[in-house]
Amino acid sequence: MSSPNISRRGLLQLFGAAPMLPLTASMVGTGTLLSACGSTDSVAATAAFKDVSFSHMAAPALASAADMATTKVGSTMTVNYVDGTKKDFALAYQPFFTTGDMVSDGNGGTVLAGGYVDIYNQPIMDTTGTGASRQFFSDAPDGTSLLTVANAKVAGVKGNTVFAVVQFEYTTWAKDGTTGMYGKLPSPIAVLTLDQDSSTGKLSLVKYHNIDTSNVHGLWITCGASISPWGTHLSSEEYEPNAVAVAAGTDAQFKAFSKNLYGSETAANPYHYGHMPEVTVNADGTATIKKHYCMGRISHELVQVMPDNRTVLMGDDATNSGYFVFVADKEKDLSAGTLYVAKVGTGYSLDPAAAAAPMTWIKLGSATSAEIHRLASTLTSTQIMDVKTADPSDATYTKINANGKTEWVKLVAGMEKAAAFLETHRYASLVGASMGFSKMEGTTVNIKDKVAYSALQNCVTSMVTGNALNTVGNGIGIPAALNAGAVMALSLKGGIKDTAGANIVSEWMPADIKTLITGKDITADALGNTADPEKIANPDNLKFSEKMRTLFIGEDSGQHVNNFLWAYNVDTKALSRIMSIPAGGESTGLHAVDELNGWTYIMSNFQHAGDWGGIHSTTLRTTLDPLLKANYKDKFGAAVGYLTASPSQMKLS
């Protein structure tokens, strides 16, 4: 995800299941392959399943401009068997809808897909420009979860009832095309009821339901998401509002957010945002939502719950970000627990061949969601800590780097808990954590190998030795920036103590960190790419498939003219580009589902097609802009869909 100053949060969420994806989960395990879906032909295959591979598609070129202006899939998925035989399936992309479409509300009416509503669930209208006003809708769908609910029953479903929870991060522009809207509207979140064809796995949209978020004060910039082991949608609120700036009346973005949400520039409380929302879907396709205020108020990108149902590794999409882990008191209950932040030891490197650097863990505090919510609702920033933006020449203040700025802070006596959970970035810096990463994005886990993966969209500023934002001695100091970013691997272990010597009750704590794979900065090529197009650039969304042994990587890149979705096999080390996003857009909402009623799905979306940057030449913009406008509602819309297999989909005998 890009920083709010750059406005890019590309919304390419391939969020749809891959009903046409050639595997069923049973087949991926040990089954036999029988036939391809969408076809009546039977293909016998008695050999046991071995593995899956993806072919590497070519990046689209300006000679095929239409391919650059849409979701282009040119990869083949190959299912390999132990006897040496194989079956190939050409992948394709199938959208459920484009935001701005009117879709079924399940009650005989329609609803605007990605539409914005206020705290009273009334449409927020865009009155800019000429012509009639219209309801704002998002061009940035993001985090998506595909799931089932016991005894689900929704009118109109003929096959299996499945659900997708989809959140919409922001909208880029008002309809006048010049008024920027990033972070000025409360993020919508919706439940899609999907009809899963029991014989083919195909998914069809039956009902779109907006979730009422008024009980959690609305949602703020929802980006990546994950599904919990117990079947709930774990959302996010990134770039937590700066409560100090809000109190000073200098945060115009938050004023606009409050005005659109509540009708007043001063009604919203910054401490109510920057937390981790959890959505529980009901059997009828509606849902309830709650926020967990005890997991740290950071730039939540997404969280990954480990198999113990208690340990949560969290992405922190900020400059001067850190690794945070929350360990819940009880399984499947994130409403109370202990928050930790990492300190990185010597040896941190972006060289994949280098040894791992050790990680130790500082306990920030233990709390319940209810008590932190009470503090959030009653305290102001000055009651927690005093923050100066210039050196006060006072030894009672500590110089820190937090959220991409140098500050001098002094904690108010007795406010350690409030600071730990409401001013988490500043407090973590104050207690000596390694708050030096830049734009830490998605996280995911490889359960078999006990390895977590974490995306660094770029490795710049706060990570670079000698930079003003780099904190000397915090364990993070690379000799030069790597703009194209990297994916890190963190080994997970038990028996770890915190820095005070107390046991951490988890078998899934990150013990060390090393680089898995990197991008490569280059001098701009003929198309304009400033990162090698045959390697990843600016990784954002990450999801790991246990059965396919594949790490899926979605880009949020200002260095690739088209952003890509990649498949990286952690055993063979093969990196394959499987999808290209419309030029100027971002790949988001990635979700890999190994089994859902026997079918395997890869989900993803995209955001802000045609959001031009410096790498997009005038010739390229002139050529592609009309195509993008025609494809995506004058660039105000974005697709929500899924990867399928063409011409057929696999199913079991």
C-alpha positions as CSV (number, residue, x, y, z in Angstrom):
1,M,0.0,0.0,0.0
2,S,1.2,3.4,-0.8
3,S,1.5,6.1,1.8
4,P,-1.5,8.4,2.1
5,N,0.6,11.1,0.6
6,I,0.9,9.2,-2.6
7,S,-2.7,8.1,-2.5
8,R,-2.1,4.7,-4.0
9,R,-3.8,1.7,-2.3
10,G,-4.4,-0.2,-5.4
11,L,-7.4,-2.1,-5.2
12,L,-6.9,-5.1,-7.3
13,Q,-8.4,-7.7,-5.1
14,L,-8.7,-10.9,-7.0
15,F,-11.2,-11.6,-4.4
16,G,-13.3,-14.1,-6.2
17,A,-12.9,-17.8,-5.7
18,A,-11.5,-19.6,-8.5
19,P,-14.4,-21.8,-9.2
20,M,-12.8,-22.6,-12.4
21,L,-9.5,-23.2,-10.8
22,P,-8.5,-26.6,-11.8
23,L,-8.1,-28.2,-8.4
24,T,-10.4,-29.4,-5.7
25,A,-9.0,-29.5,-2.3
26,S,-9.4,-33.3,-2.0
27,M,-7.5,-33.7,-5.3
28,V,-4.8,-31.5,-4.0
29,G,-4.4,-33.8,-1.0
30,T,-4.5,-37.4,-2.3
31,G,-7.4,-37.7,-4.6
32,T,-7.9,-38.8,-8.2
33,L,-8.6,-36.3,-11.0
34,L,-11.6,-37.1,-13.1
35,S,-13.0,-34.3,-15.2
36,A,-12.8,-30.7,-16.1
37,C,-15.6,-28.4,-15.0
38,G,-17.6,-26.6,-17.6
39,S,-17.1,-29.6,-19.9
40,T,-18.8,-33.0,-20.1
41,D,-15.6,-34.6,-21.1
42,S,-14.1,-37.0,-18.6
43,V,-10.3,-37.3,-18.3
44,A,-9.2,-40.3,-16.3
45,A,-6.2,-39.9,-14.1
46,T,-5.6,-42.6,-11.5
47,A,-2.2,-41.4,-10.4
48,A,-1.9,-39.6,-7.1
49,F,-1.5,-35.8,-7.0
50,K,2.1,-34.6,-6.7
51,D,2.2,-30.8,-7.0
52,V,1.1,-27.8,-8.9
53,S,3.1,-25.3,-11.0
54,F,2.3,-22.1,-12.9
55,S,3.7,-21.0,-16.2
56,H,5.2,-17.6,-16.5
57,M,3.1,-15.2,-18.6
58,A,4.7,-12.4,-20.6
59,A,4.1,-8.8,-19.4
60,P,1.7,-7.0,-21.7
61,A,3.3,-4.5,-24.1
62,L,2.1,-1.3,-25.7
63,A,1.7,-3.1,-29.0
64,S,-1.2,-4.9,-27.3
65,A,-2.6,-1.9,-25.5
66,A,-6.0,-3.6,-24.8
67,D,-4.1,-6.1,-22.6
68,M,-2.5,-3.3,-20.6
69,A,-5.9,-1.7,-20.0
70,T,-7.6,-4.7,-18.4
71,T,-7.0,-7.8,-16.2
72,K,-4.8,-10.0,-18.3
73,V,-4.2,-13.6,-17.4
74,G,-1.9,-15.6,-19.6
75,S,-0.6,-18.3,-17.2
76,T,-1.2,-22.0,-17.3
77,M,-1.7,-24.0,-14.1
78,T,-0.2,-27.5,-14.4
79,V,-1.3,-30.3,-12.1
80,N,1.5,-32.9,-11.8
81,Y,1.1,-36.5,-10.7
82,V,3.5,-39.0,-9.2
83,D,3.6,-41.2,-12.3
84,G,4.9,-38.3,-14.4
85,T,1.6,-37.4,-16.1
86,K,0.2,-33.9,-15.9
87,K,-2.8,-31.8,-16.8
88,D,-2.7,-28.2,-18.0
89,F,-5.4,-25.6,-17.4
90,A,-5.3,-22.1,-18.9
91,L,-6.2,-19.5,-16.2
92,A,-8.7,-16.6,-16.8
93,Y,-10.3,-13.8,-14.7
94,Q,-14.0,-13.5,-14.0
95,P,-15.4,-10.4,-12.2
96,F,-18.5,-10.5,-10.0
97,F,-19.1,-6.9,-10.6
98,T,-17.4,-3.5,-11.2
99,T,-17.9,-1.0,-8.3
100,G,-20.6,1.4,-9.3
101,D,-22.8,-1.4,-10.6
102,M,-26.3,-1.8,-9.2
103,V,-26.4,-5.3,-7.8
104,S,-29.1,-7.4,-6.1
105,D,-29.8,-6.7,-2.4
106,G,-31.4,-10.1,-2.0
107,N,-34.8,-8.5,-1.3
108,G,-36.0,-7.8,-4.8
109,G,-34.2,-4.5,-5.0
110,T,-30.7,-3.3,-5.9
111,V,-27.8,-1.6,-4.1
112,L,-24.8,0.3,-5.3
113,A,-21.7,-1.9,-5.2
114,G,-18.9,-0.2,-3.2
115,G,-21.3,2.6,-2.2
116,Y,-20.6,4.9,0.7
117,V,-22.9,5.5,3.6
118,D,-22.7,7.6,6.8
119,I,-23.0,6.6,10.4
120,Y,-26.8,6.6,10.0
121,N,-26.5,4.3,6.9
122,Q,-27.6,7.0,4.6
123,P,-25.9,7.5,1.2
124,I,-23.0,10.0,1.1
125,M,-23.6,12.1,-2.0
126,D,-21.0,13.5,-4.4
127,T,-22.1,17.0,-5.4
128,T,-18.9,18.1,-7.2
129,G,-18.6,19.0,-10.8
130,T,-21.5,19.4,-13.2
131,G,-24.7,17.4,-13.5
132,A,-26.7,15.6,-10.9
133,S,-25.2,14.5,-7.6
134,R,-24.6,10.7,-7.2
135,Q,-23.7,8.5,-4.3
136,F,-19.9,8.1,-3.8
137,F,-18.6,4.6,-4.7
138,S,-15.1,3.2,-4.2
139,D,-12.5,2.5,-6.9
140,A,-10.4,0.6,-4.4
141,P,-11.8,-2.8,-3.3
142,D,-9.3,-4.5,-1.0
143,G,-9.3,-7.3,1.6
144,T,-11.6,-10.2,0.9
145,S,-12.5,-13.4,2.7
146,L,-14.3,-16.4,1.2
147,L,-16.0,-18.5,3.8
148,T,-18.9,-20.8,4.7
149,V,-21.4,-20.6,7.7
150,A,-23.2,-23.6,9.2
151,N,-26.8,-24.0,8.2
152,A,-26.6,-21.0,5.8
153,K,-29.8,-20.3,3.9
154,V,-30.3,-17.4,1.5
155,A,-33.1,-17.1,-1.0
156,G,-32.0,-17.5,-4.6
157,V,-29.1,-19.9,-3.9
158,K,-29.5,-23.2,-5.8
159,G,-26.3,-24.9,-5.0
160,N,-24.0,-24.4,-2.0
161,T,-24.3,-21.1,0.0
162,V,-20.9,-19.4,0.4
163,F,-20.0,-15.9,1.4
164,A,-17.4,-13.4,0.6
165,V,-16.7,-10.4,2.8
166,V,-15.3,-7.5,0.8
167,Q,-14.0,-4.2,2.1
168,F,-13.4,-1.0,0.2
169,E,-10.4,1.0,1.2
170,Y,-11.1,4.4,-0.2
171,T,-12.1,6.3,-3.4
172,T,-9.4,8.2,-5.3
173,W,-11.4,11.2,-6.8
174,A,-14.8,12.9,-6.6
175,K,-16.7,12.9,-9.8
176,D,-15.2,16.3,-10.8
177,G,-12.0,14.4,-11.3
178,T,-9.9,17.0,-9.3
179,T,-11.1,16.7,-5.7
180,G,-9.0,14.1,-4.0
181,M,-11.0,11.9,-1.7
182,Y,-8.3,9.6,-0.1
183,G,-9.2,8.9,3.5
184,K,-12.1,11.3,3.6
185,L,-14.9,8.8,3.5
186,P,-15.8,6.0,5.9
187,S,-14.8,2.6,4.4
188,P,-17.7,0.4,3.4
189,I,-17.7,-3.3,4.0
190,A,-20.1,-5.8,2.5
191,V,-21.1,-9.5,2.5
192,L,-21.6,-11.1,-0.8
193,T,-23.8,-14.2,-0.9
194,L,-22.5,-16.5,-3.6
195,D,-24.2,-19.5,-5.2
196,Q,-21.6,-22.2,-5.6
197,D,-22.5,-24.7,-8.3
198,S,-22.0,-28.1,-6.6
199,S,-20.9,-29.7,-9.8
200,T,-18.5,-27.1,-11.2
201,G,-17.5,-24.9,-8.3
202,K,-18.6,-21.8,-10.2
203,L,-19.6,-18.8,-8.0
204,S,-22.5,-16.5,-8.9
205,L,-23.5,-13.4,-6.9
206,V,-27.0,-13.6,-5.4
207,K,-27.0,-10.9,-2.7
208,Y,-25.0,-7.9,-1.7
209,H,-25.4,-6.7,1.9
210,N,-23.8,-3.6,3.4
211,I,-22.6,-4.2,7.0
212,D,-23.8,-1.6,9.5
213,T,-20.6,-0.3,11.1
214,S,-22.2,2.4,13.3
215,N,-21.5,0.4,16.5
216,V,-17.8,0.6,15.9
217,H,-17.7,4.3,14.9
218,G,-17.4,3.5,11.2
219,L,-14.3,2.2,9.5
220,W,-11.1,4.0,8.6
221,I,-9.1,3.1,5.4
222,T,-9.6,-0.7,5.4
223,C,-6.9,-2.3,3.3
224,G,-5.7,-5.9,3.5
225,A,-7.6,-8.6,5.3
226,S,-7.4,-12.3,6.3
227,I,-9.7,-15.0,7.5
228,S,-9.4,-16.3,11.0
229,P,-9.1,-20.1,11.6
230,W,-12.6,-19.9,13.2
231,G,-14.1,-18.5,10.0
232,T,-14.4,-14.7,10.7
233,H,-13.2,-11.9,8.5
234,L,-10.3,-10.0,10.1
235,S,-10.3,-6.4,8.6
236,S,-7.8,-3.5,9.1
237,E,-7.5,0.2,9.6
238,E,-4.2,1.5,8.3
239,Y,-2.4,4.9,8.8
240,E,-4.0,5.6,12.2
241,P,-5.0,9.2,12.5
242,N,-2.5,11.4,14.2
243,A,-4.3,12.4,17.4
244,V,-1.9,15.2,18.1
245,A,-2.6,16.8,14.8
246,V,-6.3,16.3,15.1
247,A,-6.3,18.0,18.6
248,A,-4.4,20.9,17.1
249,G,-7.0,21.2,14.3
250,T,-4.5,20.8,11.5
251,D,-5.6,17.5,10.1
252,A,-7.8,18.4,7.1
253,Q,-8.2,14.8,6.0
254,F,-9.6,13.7,9.4
255,K,-11.9,16.7,9.5
256,A,-13.3,15.7,6.1
257,F,-13.7,12.1,7.3
258,S,-15.6,13.2,10.3
259,K,-17.8,15.6,8.3
260,N,-18.8,12.8,5.8
261,L,-19.3,10.3,8.6
262,Y,-21.1,12.3,11.2
263,G,-22.0,15.6,9.5
264,S,-19.5,17.4,11.8
265,E,-15.8,18.0,11.4
266,T,-15.2,17.5,15.1
267,A,-17.5,14.6,16.0
268,A,-15.1,11.7,15.2
269,N,-12.5,10.7,17.7
270,P,-9.1,9.7,16.3
271,Y,-8.5,7.1,19.0
272,H,-11.4,5.1,17.7
273,Y,-9.5,4.3,14.5
274,G,-6.4,2.3,13.7
275,H,-7.6,-0.9,15.2
276,M,-8.5,-4.4,14.1
277,P,-12.2,-5.0,13.1
278,E,-13.6,-8.5,13.0
279,V,-16.7,-9.5,11.0
280,T,-18.9,-12.5,11.8
281,V,-21.2,-13.5,8.9
282,N,-24.7,-14.8,9.7
283,A,-26.5,-17.7,8.1
284,D,-28.8,-15.3,6.2
285,G,-26.0,-13.3,4.5
286,T,-26.0,-10.4,7.0
287,A,-23.2,-9.8,9.5
288,T,-22.1,-8.2,12.7
289,I,-18.8,-6.3,13.3
290,K,-16.7,-5.4,16.4
291,K,-13.3,-3.8,16.8
292,H,-10.5,-5.1,18.9
293,Y,-8.9,-2.1,20.6
294,C,-6.3,-4.2,22.5
295,M,-4.2,-5.2,19.5
296,G,-2.3,-2.0,19.2
297,R,-3.2,1.2,17.4
298,I,-0.9,0.9,14.4
299,S,-1.1,1.0,10.6
300,H,-2.9,-2.3,10.4
301,E,-2.4,-3.8,6.9
302,L,-3.7,-7.2,7.8
303,V,-3.1,-9.8,10.5
304,Q,-2.3,-13.5,10.4
305,V,-3.6,-15.7,13.1
306,M,-1.4,-18.7,13.7
307,P,-2.8,-22.3,14.1
308,D,-2.9,-22.0,17.9
309,N,-5.9,-19.6,17.4
310,R,-4.2,-17.2,19.7
311,T,-1.0,-15.8,18.3
312,V,-1.4,-12.9,15.8
313,L,1.3,-11.5,13.6
314,M,0.4,-8.1,12.3
315,G,1.4,-6.1,9.2
316,D,2.2,-2.4,10.0
317,D,2.1,-0.4,6.8
318,A,4.0,2.7,7.8
319,T,7.4,4.4,7.7
320,N,9.2,3.5,10.9
321,S,7.0,0.4,11.2
322,G,7.7,-2.6,13.4
323,Y,6.8,-6.2,13.9
324,F,3.9,-6.6,16.4
325,V,2.5,-9.8,17.8
326,F,-0.7,-10.1,19.9
327,V,-1.2,-13.3,22.0
328,A,-4.8,-13.7,23.0
329,D,-5.7,-14.9,26.5
330,K,-8.2,-17.4,25.0
331,E,-8.4,-19.3,21.8
332,K,-10.6,-17.8,19.1
333,D,-11.1,-14.7,21.1
334,L,-9.2,-11.5,20.3
335,S,-10.9,-9.4,22.9
336,A,-8.1,-9.7,25.5
337,G,-4.4,-10.5,25.5
338,T,-0.8,-9.2,25.5
339,L,0.9,-7.0,22.9
340,Y,4.6,-7.4,22.0
341,V,6.9,-5.6,19.6
342,A,10.1,-6.9,18.1
343,K,13.7,-5.8,18.5
344,V,16.0,-7.0,15.7
345,G,19.5,-8.2,16.5
346,T,22.6,-7.9,14.5
347,G,22.9,-9.2,10.9
348,Y,19.8,-7.9,9.3
349,S,20.3,-8.0,5.5
350,L,18.4,-7.9,2.2
351,D,20.7,-10.6,0.8
352,P,18.7,-13.8,0.5
353,A,21.9,-15.8,1.0
354,A,22.7,-14.1,4.3
355,A,22.0,-15.7,7.7
356,A,18.9,-14.8,9.6
357,A,19.0,-12.0,12.2
358,P,17.6,-12.8,15.6
359,M,14.5,-11.2,17.0
360,T,13.6,-10.6,20.6
361,W,10.3,-9.3,22.0
362,I,9.4,-6.4,24.2
363,K,6.1,-6.7,26.1
364,L,4.1,-3.5,25.6
365,G,1.2,-4.5,27.9
366,S,-1.8,-6.6,28.5
367,A,-5.4,-5.4,28.1
368,T,-8.9,-6.1,27.2
369,S,-10.6,-4.5,24.2
370,A,-13.3,-3.0,26.5
371,E,-10.8,-1.2,28.8
372,I,-8.9,0.3,25.9
373,H,-12.1,1.4,24.2
374,R,-13.0,3.2,27.4
375,L,-9.6,4.9,27.4
376,A,-10.0,5.8,23.7
377,S,-13.3,7.4,24.4
378,T,-12.2,9.5,27.4
379,L,-8.6,10.5,26.9
380,T,-7.0,13.2,24.7
381,S,-3.5,13.0,23.3
382,T,-2.0,15.4,25.8
383,Q,-3.3,13.3,28.7
384,I,-1.2,10.4,27.4
385,M,2.1,12.0,26.2
386,D,3.5,15.4,25.2
387,V,4.7,15.4,21.6
388,K,7.0,18.1,20.2
389,T,8.0,18.4,16.5
390,A,11.0,20.5,17.3
391,D,13.8,19.9,19.8
392,P,12.7,21.4,23.1
393,S,16.2,21.2,24.5
394,D,14.8,19.4,27.5
395,A,16.4,16.2,28.7
396,T,13.0,14.9,30.0
397,Y,12.0,14.4,26.4
398,T,13.1,11.5,24.2
399,K,13.9,11.9,20.5
400,I,12.2,9.2,18.4
401,N,11.4,8.5,14.8
402,A,7.7,7.5,14.4
403,N,5.4,7.5,11.3
404,G,8.0,9.0,9.1
405,K,8.7,12.0,11.4
406,T,11.3,12.9,14.0
407,E,9.6,13.9,17.3
408,W,10.5,14.5,20.9
409,V,8.1,12.9,23.4
410,K,7.5,12.7,27.1
411,L,5.1,10.2,28.6
412,V,2.6,11.4,31.2
413,A,3.2,9.6,34.5
414,G,1.1,6.5,34.9
415,M,-0.1,6.4,31.3
416,E,2.0,3.5,30.1
417,K,-1.1,1.3,29.2
418,A,-2.9,4.1,27.3
419,A,0.3,4.9,25.4
420,A,1.0,1.2,24.6
421,F,-2.4,0.7,23.1
422,L,-3.4,4.1,21.7
423,E,-0.1,5.7,20.8
424,T,1.5,2.4,19.9
425,H,4.0,3.6,17.3
426,R,5.4,6.4,19.6
427,Y,5.4,4.2,22.7
428,A,7.2,1.3,20.9
429,S,9.9,3.7,19.7
430,L,10.2,5.1,23.2
431,V,10.8,1.7,24.8
432,G,13.5,0.8,22.2
433,A,11.7,-1.4,19.7
434,S,13.1,-1.8,16.1
435,M,10.8,0.8,14.6
436,G,12.7,1.1,11.3
437,F,11.0,-0.8,8.6
438,S,9.3,1.0,5.7
439,K,5.9,0.0,4.6
440,M,5.4,-3.4,6.0
441,E,2.5,-4.8,4.2
442,G,0.8,-8.3,4.0
443,T,1.7,-11.2,6.3
444,T,0.9,-14.9,5.9
445,V,2.0,-18.2,7.3
446,N,3.4,-21.5,6.0
447,I,2.2,-23.8,8.7
448,K,4.1,-27.0,7.6
449,D,7.5,-25.2,7.8
450,K,6.6,-22.9,10.6
451,V,7.6,-19.8,8.6
452,A,5.7,-16.5,8.3
453,Y,6.1,-14.2,5.3
454,S,6.0,-10.5,5.4
455,A,6.1,-8.0,2.6
456,L,8.1,-4.8,2.6
457,Q,6.7,-2.7,-0.2
458,N,9.9,-0.8,-0.4
459,C,13.1,-0.7,1.7
460,V,13.9,3.0,1.9
461,T,14.3,6.0,4.3
462,S,14.0,4.6,7.8
463,M,15.7,1.4,6.8
464,V,18.8,3.1,5.3
465,T,21.9,3.8,7.4
466,G,22.5,7.5,7.6
467,N,19.0,8.5,6.7
468,A,17.4,11.0,9.2
469,L,14.6,8.6,9.9
470,N,16.9,5.6,10.6
471,T,17.4,5.0,14.3
472,V,21.0,4.1,15.1
473,G,21.2,0.8,17.0
474,N,17.8,-0.5,16.3
475,G,19.1,-3.4,14.2
476,I,17.8,-2.2,10.9
477,G,20.3,-0.5,8.7
478,I,20.9,-1.4,5.0
479,P,23.7,0.3,3.1
480,A,21.4,1.6,0.2
481,A,17.7,1.8,-0.6
482,L,16.0,-0.9,-2.5
483,N,12.9,0.8,-3.9
484,A,11.5,-2.4,-5.4
485,G,11.1,-4.0,-2.0
486,A,11.4,-7.5,-0.6
487,V,9.5,-10.4,1.0
488,M,10.9,-11.5,4.4
489,A,10.7,-14.9,6.0
490,L,10.4,-15.3,9.8
491,S,10.9,-18.6,11.5
492,L,8.3,-19.4,14.2
493,K,9.2,-21.1,17.5
494,G,8.0,-21.7,21.0
495,G,9.8,-21.4,24.4
496,I,10.6,-17.7,23.8
497,K,10.9,-15.2,26.7
498,D,10.3,-11.5,26.4
499,T,13.1,-9.0,27.1
500,A,12.1,-8.9,30.8
501,G,12.6,-12.7,31.1
502,A,8.9,-13.7,31.2
503,N,7.6,-16.6,29.2
504,I,5.6,-15.8,26.1
505,V,2.8,-18.4,26.0
506,S,3.0,-19.3,22.3
507,E,4.6,-21.8,20.0
508,W,4.4,-19.5,17.0
509,M,6.6,-16.5,17.9
510,P,9.0,-15.1,15.2
511,A,12.5,-16.0,16.4
512,D,14.5,-14.6,13.5
513,I,14.2,-12.8,10.1
514,K,15.8,-13.2,6.7
515,T,15.1,-12.1,3.2
516,L,13.2,-14.6,1.0
517,I,13.0,-12.8,-2.3
518,T,13.6,-9.2,-3.6
519,G,12.8,-7.0,-6.5
520,K,15.5,-5.2,-8.5
521,D,15.7,-1.5,-9.3
522,I,16.7,-0.6,-12.9
523,T,17.2,2.4,-15.1
524,A,13.8,3.0,-16.8
525,D,13.3,0.5,-19.7
526,A,11.6,1.4,-23.0
527,L,8.1,1.0,-21.4
528,G,9.0,3.0,-18.3
529,N,9.5,0.3,-15.7
530,T,12.0,1.3,-13.1
531,A,12.0,-2.2,-11.5
532,D,12.9,-5.3,-13.4
533,P,9.6,-6.6,-14.9
534,E,10.8,-10.2,-14.5
535,K,11.0,-9.8,-10.8
536,I,8.6,-8.7,-8.1
537,A,8.3,-5.0,-7.4
538,N,6.8,-3.4,-4.3
539,P,5.1,-6.5,-2.9
540,D,1.9,-5.9,-0.9
541,N,-0.7,-8.7,-0.6
542,L,0.7,-12.0,0.4
543,K,-1.1,-15.3,0.8
544,F,0.2,-18.8,1.1
545,S,-1.4,-22.0,-0.1
546,E,-0.4,-25.0,2.0
547,K,-1.6,-27.6,-0.6
548,M,0.0,-25.8,-3.6
549,R,3.1,-24.9,-1.6
550,T,2.8,-21.5,-3.3
551,L,3.2,-18.0,-2.0
552,F,1.0,-15.6,-4.0
553,I,2.4,-12.1,-4.2
554,G,0.3,-9.1,-5.3
555,E,2.0,-5.8,-6.2
556,D,1.3,-2.2,-5.2
557,S,4.0,-0.7,-7.4
558,G,4.9,2.7,-8.7
559,Q,7.8,1.0,-10.6
560,H,6.0,-1.5,-12.8
561,V,3.8,0.1,-15.5
562,N,1.3,-2.7,-15.0
563,N,1.2,-4.3,-11.5
564,F,1.4,-8.1,-11.4
565,L,0.2,-11.1,-9.4
566,W,2.9,-13.7,-8.9
567,A,3.1,-17.3,-7.8
568,Y,6.3,-18.3,-5.9
569,N,6.8,-22.0,-5.2
570,V,8.7,-22.2,-1.9
571,D,10.2,-25.6,-2.7
572,T,11.3,-25.1,-6.3
573,K,11.9,-21.4,-6.0
574,A,10.1,-20.9,-9.3
575,L,8.6,-17.4,-9.7
576,S,5.8,-17.1,-12.2
577,R,3.8,-14.0,-13.2
578,I,0.2,-15.2,-13.5
579,M,-1.8,-12.0,-13.9
580,S,-1.4,-8.4,-15.0
581,I,-3.5,-5.6,-13.5
582,P,-4.8,-2.6,-15.6
583,A,-2.1,0.0,-16.0
584,G,-1.9,2.4,-13.0
585,G,-3.8,0.0,-10.8
586,E,-2.8,-2.1,-7.8
587,S,-3.3,-5.8,-7.0
588,T,-5.3,-6.2,-3.8
589,G,-7.6,-8.5,-1.8
590,L,-5.5,-11.6,-2.4
591,H,-6.9,-14.7,-0.8
592,A,-6.0,-18.4,-1.4
593,V,-8.5,-21.0,-0.3
594,D,-7.3,-24.6,-0.3
595,E,-10.7,-26.1,0.3
596,L,-14.3,-24.8,0.1
597,N,-16.8,-27.6,-0.4
598,G,-14.1,-29.5,-2.2
599,W,-13.0,-26.6,-4.5
600,T,-9.8,-24.6,-4.4
601,Y,-9.9,-20.8,-5.0
602,I,-7.6,-17.9,-5.7
603,M,-9.2,-14.6,-5.0
604,S,-8.0,-11.1,-5.8
605,N,-9.2,-7.6,-6.9
606,F,-7.6,-4.4,-8.3
607,Q,-7.8,-0.7,-7.4
608,H,-7.6,2.7,-9.1
609,A,-6.9,1.7,-12.8
610,G,-5.2,4.6,-14.6
611,D,-3.8,6.3,-11.5
612,W,-0.9,7.6,-13.5
613,G,2.5,8.1,-12.0
614,G,5.9,9.4,-13.2
615,I,6.8,6.1,-14.9
616,H,3.8,6.3,-17.2
617,S,4.9,8.2,-20.3
618,T,2.6,10.7,-22.2
619,T,2.4,8.3,-25.1
620,L,1.3,5.5,-22.8
621,R,-1.3,7.6,-21.0
622,T,-2.7,8.9,-24.3
623,T,-3.0,5.4,-25.6
624,L,-4.4,3.7,-22.5
625,D,-6.5,6.3,-20.8
626,P,-9.5,6.0,-23.3
627,L,-9.4,2.2,-23.0
628,L,-9.4,2.3,-19.2
629,K,-12.2,4.9,-19.1
630,A,-14.3,2.6,-21.4
631,N,-13.6,-0.5,-19.3
632,Y,-14.0,1.0,-15.8
633,K,-16.6,3.7,-15.6
634,D,-14.3,6.6,-16.6
635,K,-11.8,5.1,-14.2
636,F,-14.2,5.5,-11.2
637,G,-14.9,1.7,-11.1
638,A,-12.8,-1.4,-10.3
639,A,-13.5,-5.1,-10.6
640,V,-14.1,-7.6,-7.9
641,G,-13.7,-11.1,-9.1
642,Y,-11.7,-14.3,-9.1
643,L,-9.3,-16.5,-11.1
644,T,-10.9,-19.2,-13.1
645,A,-9.6,-21.9,-15.4
646,S,-10.4,-21.8,-19.1
647,P,-11.9,-23.7,-20.7
648,S,-12.6,-26.1,-17.9
649,Q,-12.5,-26.6,-14.2
650,M,-11.4,-29.6,-12.3
651,K,-13.7,-31.8,-10.2
652,L,-13.5,-35.1,-8.4
653,S,-15.1,-38.3,-9.4
